[in-house]
Amino acid sequence: MKKLAVLFLCLNFLWSFGQEAIQEDFKPSTLNQPGQEYPMVNSQGYVRFKIKAPAADSISVSLGLGGRGGTKLTKNEEGFWTGTTEGPMDEGFHYYHLTVDGGTFNDPGAKNYYGSVRWESGIEIPAHDEEFYALKDVPHGAVQQIFFLSPSTNTSRRAFVYTPPGYHLNTDKEYPVLYLQHGWGEDETAWMNQGRANLIMDNLIAEGKIEPFIIVNTYGMTNEIKWGGIRDFDIKYFQTVLTEELIPYIDSHFRTLDNPENRAMAGLSMGGMETRMITMNKPGLFQYYGLLSGGTYSPEDLKEHEDLKLVFLSAGSKENPDRVKQAAKALNDAGIKSVSYVSAGTAHEFLTWRRSLYQMAPLLFNE
């Protein structure tokens, strides 16, 4: 027993020795609700929480190092629960929630974002390359909410449409369109809120790196599959909404270049799966495909896609980078133009997809 105790102490010492000292330069998260000091983030990416709940017996935060069960908070005499993540978080945006005496709640200090099939708290860990999605003093496009009639679902459905700077001034200009899908458990608000897609586009346009185009986001879970029921998802319902209802609406209500060579579809995670299914079922409807942490194509998959201009495949370095690299190589070897991109130091998270959009956008509609 003594030997085991000594070994444990030695391992604990070595683990502690390998950890950098936590810098006490914590600042309120940029995604806090107005006037709220916590949660806080420091320059290293650690997050500190403070929750007032004097009657609670236990509080933990889902945000924390992978596999370690999040961050447990401790209570002081004044009824405040505090705690700091065991290590620095990956750069970028993260969802999280509180578990208070076994119940799930949001952090009262943080803004909420729709993810995990519920409105979750959100936090931003500053990224070293965050300038590309920062709010800057440049001309800005508009993001508007629209409702379009969907006979197939017997309702009106919602979409968000980004139109680039100058769209409402130069009324003779027509634009290509990217149909960009969210992931599982998210909705049509994700790409503009969590993803900063509009700011990414504004900055790219201001820097002269892309020709302006329209982006459309709509809800992809048309047949409302419940959490854990992905095997029951049937693409035909969303495919009908997108291809027979939304695209005609966009083409009739916005100044679009209504042809396949000026139409792209891409999506993150499950949105990538939807993109893959629809583009496979509807060859020729789009000529640019993007799967962002959302699978791959093989040359056999695309043998009937004669006019295809580009396949963009991406993943985080903590996901399956070799798979997207190998898939892109196989496509290029078969004569199908493909580009792979790997986001350094990220996993299945929004910084991966922000970076992916930033890399993909300049490749669209430029032939």
N, C-alpha and C positions, 0 to 999 in steps of 0.2 A: 504493500500500500504506500509506503514511503517513497519507493521508486516511482510509482505512478504519480504521486503528488509532485515530486521534483520534476518529472517529465512535463506535467501539465504547466507548472510554473515557468519552466524553460520555454515551452512553446508559446505561452501567453506573452512572455517577455519578448520573444523574437517577433511575434505578430505585432505587438505594440511598438517595437523598435522600428518596424518597417512603415509605420504610419507617420505621416507628417503632422506636425503640431497644427492644431486648428487656429487659423487666424481670426482674431476678434474684430473683423471689419464687416460685420453683418449689416446688411441694409434691407429695407422692406422689398419684397418681391415686386417686380413691375406689374404683376397681374393681381395685386391686392385690391380689395374693394376700397373706395375712397376713405381716407382717414385711418386705415388699419395698418398697424405697425408690423404685425405678424401674419403670415410666415416671413422669415428673413433668409437671405442667401448671402454667403460670403464670397470672397474672391476666388476661393478654391472650389466652389460648387457644393459646399455643405449647406444643409437647410436646417433652420431652427424654428421650432413651433412653440406657441404659447396659447393655451386654450383655458378660458374660465369656465369651470364646471365643478363647483364645490360639492355637489351631491353625488358626483360620479365615483365609482369604485375602480374603474380602469379605463384608460384611453390609449389607443395605439393609432399610428398613422401608416397607411399602406405604402407610402413613399419610403424607400430605403434600399439598401444594397440587395441585389438579387439573391433569392434563396434564404434570406435571413429574417423573413417575416415582417418587414417594415421597421418602424421606429416606435419603441415603447416610451410613453411619457410618464413623468413622475410628478406627484402632487405636493405643493407646499402648503403651509399653514393658512394662506390666504385663499386657497381653493383654485389656484392656477396650476395647470398641468404644462410642463415644459419638457423639451428634449431636442436633441440634435442628431441628425442622421449619422450613422456609424462611419460613413465615408462620403466622399464627394459624388454627386450625381452626374450622369452623362449630361453634356451640354444640350440645351434646347428645352422644348415643352414637355411637361409630364402631367398626366392625370393623377389624382389621388383622392382618398377619402379618409374619414376618421371611423374608428370602431369604438363606440362608447358603450360600455357594459353590454357588449354583444350586438348592439344595433349599429347600422351604417348611417353616417351623417356626413355632411359636407363641412369643411372648415369655414367658420363664419367670417374669417378675415380675407378669404380668397374669392376671386370671381369664379363663376361656374361655366363649364363647357360640356357640350353633349358628347359623351363617349362612354363605352362600356354599357350601352343601352340605358343610360341615365345621365342626368346632369351631374358632373363630377367637378370637384375643385381642380383648379389648374395652377401650375407654377412654371416660371421660366428661369432656367439656369443660363446665364449669359454665355454665349458661344464666342469663340475667338474670331469667327468669320461672320458674325451677325449683321454686318453692314449690308449684306445683300438683301436682307428682309427688314431692315430698319425703316422707320418712318422718317423721310427726309424732305427737305425743301425742294421738291421737284414737282412738275405737273402730275396731278393725280387723276386716275380714271374714276368711274362711278361703279358702285355695286348696288344693284337694285333687286328687290324681291318681286317676282312675278308669280301669277297663278295661271295655269293652263288647263283647259278642259281635257279630261281623260275618260272617254267613253268606256274604255276597257276596264277601268276600276270604278266607274260610275261616280266620279267625284271630280273636283278641281284639285290639281296637285301643285306643289310649290317648287320653284327653282330660284337660284340666285344667278344673276348675270353680271359679269364684269365687262364693262365697255372701256376701252383705253382713253387716255387723255385726248381731247379734241374730237371725240366721237360726235358730240352734240353741236359742234361748231362747223365742221366740214361735212355738210349733209349730203355730199355727192360721193363720198368715199365708202366702199364696201370692204368687209373684213372677213378673214378666215375665222373658224370657230374650233375651239378645243372643248370637248365634252369631258369633264374631269370628275371622277367619282371618288367618294369617301370610302372609308373602311368599315369593317364589321362593328356594329354597336354605335356608329356615328351617324350623322345625318348631313343634309345639304348645307349646314352652317359651317362644317368642319374646315373646308379648304380656305375660306376667307378669314375665319376666326383663328383657329389653331395653326393653320398652314401659312397665313400671311400671303396668300397667293396674289392678292391685288397689289400689295407693296412690292413683292418680288417683280411683278410685271412693270409697275411704275418705274422702278429703279433700272431695270433692263432697258426699257424704252428710253428713259432719260440719258442713259449712257450710250445709246445708239447701238446696242448689241442685238436687238431684235426688231423686226417689223411688227407693228401692233396687231393684236388679234383679240377676239372675244373669248371669254371663258364662261362655260355654263356648268353649274353644279345642281344636281337634283337628288332626291332620296332614292337609293337603290334597293331598299328592302321592300319591294312592292308587295310581296305576298306575306310579309310580316312573320318571318321565321323566328321562333323563340331562341334565346340564348342556348347554345349547345346543339341546335338542330340544323347545322349547316348542311348535313346530308339530305335534308328535305327541301333545300332551296332549288327552285325551278326557274331557270333564266327566262323562260318564255314570257312571263308576266312583265318583268322589267324591260325586256327586249321590246315588247309591244309599246310600252309607255315611251321609251326613249326613241325608237325608230319611227313609230307611226303617229306619235302624238307630240312629243316635245320638239324633235327636230323640225317638223313642219311649222310648229308654232314659232320657233326662233327664226326660221327663214322668212316667215310672213310678217313678223313684228320687229325685226332688227335688220339692219343693212348688212347682210351676209353675202359672201361669195358662195352661192348655193351649188357646190359641186364637190365630188369626192376629194379632188386634189387640194381643196381648201378646207377639209374637215378632218379632225383628229379625235381619237378617243384614248383616254388614259385613266388609270386609277391606282390608288394605293391599296395594298393588302387585298381585301375582298373586292374592292373596286377594280383591282387588277384582274381578279378572277372573272368578274363580270365583263371587263373589257375583252379578255381573251375569248370568252364564250361568244359574245356578240360579234366580234370581228371574225371569228371562225364561222359563225352562222350566216353572216352577211358580208362576204368578201366583195369589195368594191364600194361599200358605203363610206368607208374611211380609207385614207391612204397613209395615215400616220398612226402607229400604235405605241402605247407606252404602258409597261407593266412595272409598277414601283413596289417592290417587295410583294409582288403579286403573281409569281410564276414565270414561265418562259414559253417560248415557241420552239418547235423543231422545224427543220426545212420541210419535212413531210406535211406538217400542219398548214404551211403557207404555199403549197405547190399550186393552188388555184388563184392566188392573189397576185395576178400578173402586174398590176399597176402600183403595187405597194412601194412607197417611197422611203419609209424608215420604220424600223422597230427599235424602240428604246427600252432597255432592260436595266433595272437598278436594284440595289439592296444595300443595307448597312454592313459594315465590315464585321459586325457581331452576328450577322444573319447567315446568308449562304452566298458569299461573294464569288466563290469559284463556280457555282452553278450558273450565275448570270454571265460571267466571263466566257465560260465554255459554250453556253448557248449562243451568245453573240458571235463567237468565232465560227461555230457550225453554220449559222445563218450566212455570215459573210463568205465562207468557203463555198456555199451553195449559190452565191450570187445575189443574196438578199441583203440589202444595206442594213446593218445593225450596229448599234452603239451600246456598250455596257458602261455603267458607272457604279462605283462603290463609294459610299459615304464613310469616311474614316472615323472610327471611334464611336459609332452609333449602332443601335439595334433596330427593333421594330418600333420606331418612334418618329415624331414629326420632324425632327431635324433631318433625318434621312430623307424624308419626302420633300421638305423645303429645298434641300440641296438638289434633289433629283429634278424637281421642277425647274430650278435655276439652270441646271445643266441641259435639260431637255428643250426648254423653250426656244433657245436660239437655233435649234436644229429643225424646228417646225416651219413649214410653209416658206422655205427659202430656195426652192428649186424652180 
